Amino acid sequence: MLLDKGADVNAQGGRYGNALYAASATGHDQVVQMLLDKGADVNAQGGRYGNVLYAASATGHDQVVQMLLDKGADVNAQGGMYGSALQVASATGHDQVVQMLLDKGADVNAQGGQYGNALKRSAAHTHELQAPDQLECGPVLNEQGGMYGSALQTKGEMSPHQV
């Protein structure tokens, strides 16, 4: 195996940026575990998704997400088009991943990405202006940020007939 021959587990390059990133995005949990055991950087930044946890969250690979969290992946790392792993998991309907991230302390109020925060991202692509059950709205409901402003403004822009 290449790793046994001295291949750099954190070597950068290619479509995904590094081997852990590629294995996480594609859900190859055995490869992810092997790379983690060999010292792969669980918080490496780069590539299309921004970071490894975001990649696994975007594609809904809950077992990989759990492995990354167990190895200390930064649950609030910024990256990717939607800003964070929580935002992309919420946007893509991966409820189990959302819950896992929240259980590890993901910040529902974290600002970043195209929509600003997880509630606004969810509002852009749901049929009603409602937060997923796991998201406590609180003051974030009226926060401004992202390209549309508040959650209500986002919903009005994306689906005005459902406001």
Secondary structure as UniProt FT lines:
FT   HELIX           3..5
FT   TURN            9..10
FT   TURN            14..16
FT   HELIX           19..26
FT   HELIX           29..37
FT   TURN            38..39
FT   TURN            42..43
FT   STRAND          45..46
FT   TURN            47..49
FT   STRAND          50..51
FT   HELIX           52..58
FT   TURN            59..60
FT   HELIX           62..70
FT   TURN            71..72
FT   TURN            75..76
FT   TURN            81..82
FT   HELIX           85..91
FT   TURN            92..93
FT   HELIX           95..103
FT   TURN            104..105
FT   TURN            108..109
FT   TURN            113..115
FT   HELIX           118..124
FT   TURN            133..134
FT   HELIX           138..142
FT   TURN            146..148
FT   HELIX           151..158
FT   HELIX           160..162
//
